[in-house]
């Protein structure tokens, strides 16, 4: 009996160590992606690389996406970064941080977006700079990242403003705002404000408070919303002031923020979105 148990244990360990048996369809699918990723057509390489984002916990897929991030042209590198962010490849964070140093704003923007999805704080340095036009004290940003601040439409192209583009901010979506105002920069700054809601660094809270004084109502509204989502009652005065804003959309957003943060004041020790307590 003892020998049988030992045999069964060894057999089970051996079976677990074997790679999973792939079906013919899976083999064919991998061959299609490999062929597409190495095709002469940039469009084919981009689509094949982006499709890698559908894979989860797959070392081979992650390796292909990282290769695209470092060896492809601009479009392929962007697709590689997007795939890594979508697949949740935290192992690729060092490669994405390296991509922030690229001499290409498209690649920098895509890498920042991926890092944001992977919840790496390096992304917040980019969004802080986009919103404020300044670097965080003591934080190093590449020249390309600072250049991106001067041409923030790159961020829109990379989908950084996705949340603002499809979910209305204070009743107005980004596309509607752009059509009405012909302003491509303000929606990007508003999107950067929205993403800073998850940055636990107090400096980001401070820059959001400053942004509530912005001349553009969309930035003020987005900043008020981001402040509310930080769940920090210390920032309540900044949104209380916006209850008197001349723009109704800002006032409505501020009203929701005031009620939320006032409720947090009444519940000491409540958890924040960043995981802390007060």
N, C-alpha and C positions, 0 to 999 in steps of 0.2 A: 504493500500500500504506500509506504514511504517513497519507494522508487517511482511509483506511478505519479505521485504528487510532484516529485522533483522533475520528472519528465514533462509533465503538463506545464509546470512553471517555466521550464526552459523553452518549451515549444511556444508558449504564449509570448514570452519576451522576444523570441526570434520573429514571430509574426508581426508584433508591434513595430519592430525595427525595419520591416520591409516597406518600401515605398508603396503607396496605394496603386492598385492596378487601374490603368486608365482605359476607358472605353475607346473604340475606334473613332467615335465622334469627338472625344476630347483630344485625341492625338491630332485629328484633322484640324480642330479649332486652334491648337497651339501652332501648327504649321502655317495656318492662315495668318495668325498674328505675327509670327516671325518673318514671314515673307513680306507682310505689309510694313513692318517696322524697318525693313532693309530695302524697300522699294525705291526706285529712282524718283518716283513722284513724291514731291513734298506733301501733297494732299493725302496720299495714301499713308505715308509715314505718320502724319499727324493723327489721322483717324484711328489707325492701328494702335498708336501709343496712347491716345486718350481712352481707348477701349480697355487698356490695362487697368484703368481705375475701377473697373467692375470687379476686379479680383481682390480677395481679402486673405491676408496671412499667406501670401504666396511668394516665396523667395525668388522664384524664377521671374515672375511678373515684376516684382520690385526691382530686380537687377536690370531688366530691360528698360524700365522707366528711368532709372538712374543713368543708364547709358545714354538714353535720349537726352536727358537733362545736361549731360556734359559733352556729348559728341555731336549733337544735331545742329541744324541751323536755328535761327530764332524761333520759327514756328514750332519746330520739333522740340526744342528745349522747353518752350512754354507748355506744350502738351505733356512733356515728361513731368514737369512740376505739378500740373493739374492732376495727372494720374496719381502721383504720390500722395497728394492731399486727399484725393477722393478715396483711395484705398486705405487711408489711415496708417501710412507707413512711417511710424515714429522712428524706426531704425534709420530712415533716410534724412532725419533732421540735420545732421552735419552736412550732407550734400546740399540741402536746400539753403542752409546758412551760407555755404560757400557761393551758391548762386546769387546771393544778395550782392556779391562783389562784382557781378558781371558788368561788362561795358555795354549793356543793353537794357533800356528801361522796361521793355516788355518782359524780359526774363526776370528782372528784379521784382516787378509787380506780381508776376505769377508765383514766384518763390515766396513772397510775403503772404500771398493768399493761401498757399499750401501750409505755411507755418501757422497761420491763424487757425486753419482747420485742425491742425495737429496740436493746437493749444500751446504753442511755443511762444514765449514772451518776445522773442526777436521781432515778431511781426508788429508788435505794438510800437516799436521804435519808428517804423515806417509810417504808421497811421498818425502817430503823434506829430511827426514832422509835416505830414500832409495837411493836417488841421491847423497847426500853429505856424508853420513856416520856419520852425526852429528845431534844433536837435534837443533831445533830452540831455540835461546836464550830465556829463560824464559818460554819455553813450556815444559810441562811434558809429557814424553812418558813412557809407561810401559816397563818393562824388556822384555816382549814378543815382543813388537814392535821393540826394538833394536835388539833382537835376530833374527827377521825377516830380518833385514838388512844383517845379515851374511848368511842367507839362502834365498835369494830373489827368488829362483825358486818357492817358495810358491806363490808368486804374479802371476807368469805366470800360475800356475795351477788354480788360482782363476779368471783368465781372466782379470787381471789388464792391461795386454798388448794387450787387444782386438784390440784397434785401430791400434797398430803397427803390430799386427799379421795378419790383413786382409787388411789393407791399407798400401801399401809400403811406407817406409820412404826413401826418396831420391832414389827411384827406387829399393829398396831391402826390401822385407818383412821379418818379424822376423823369420819365419820358414826357409827361404832360408839362412838367416844369421847364424842361429844355425847349419844348416847342413854343411855350408861351414867352420865354425870356431869352432864348438863344444863348443860354449860359450853360456851358459844359463844365465849368470849374466848380461852381457851388455844389452841385449834386455829389461830386467826388469828396469834397470837404465834409459834407453832411454824412456821407457813407463812412468816412474815417472816424467821425464823431461817434457814429453808431457802434463801430467795432471797439472803440475804447471803453465801452460799457463793461467789457469783460477784463480789462487790464487792472489788476489789483494795485498797481503802483499809484500812490497818492498824487504823483505829478500829473497823471492822466486825469484824475478828478479835478485838479486845479486848472488844467487847460480846458476842460469842458466848462467849468465855471466862467472862464474868460470868454469862451465861445458863445455864452448866452448873451454877450454884448455885441455879437457880430452884426454887421449891417445887413446881412442876408437873412431873411426870416427862415429859410429852410435850414440853415445852419443852427439858428437859435432853437428851432423846434427839435431838430435831431439831437442837439446837445441836451435839451431838457429831458428828452426821452432816455438818452444814455445815462444821464445823472440818476433818473428814477431807477433804472435797472441796476445801478451800482448798489442800491439799497443802503446808502450811507446818509443818515439823517443830518450829518454835519453839513451836507450840501443843500439842505432844504432852503435856506435863505435865497440862494441863487435862482431857484425855480419859483419861489414865492414872488419875487420881483417881476417875473414874467407874467403874472396874473394881470398886470397892467400894460402888457405889450399892446402896441397899436395893431398888431396882426392877429385876427381871430384864431387862425390855425395854431399860432404859437400859444395863445391863451388856453386853448382847449388842451393842448399837450401838457402845458404847465399845470393845469388843473388836475389832470390825472396824476402827474408826478407829485404834486403837493399832497394829494390824498394818500398815495402809496407811501411816501416818506414819512408823513405824519403818523401813519399806522405803524411804521417801523419804530418811531420814537416811543410809541406807547407799548411796544413789545421788546424791552431790553433783553439781549441775549438771543434775539432771533437770528437765524442763519442768513448770510448774504449769498448772492449768486456766485461770488468768488470762493465760497467755501468757509469763510471766517464767521465769527460771531461778534456781537456787540453787547 
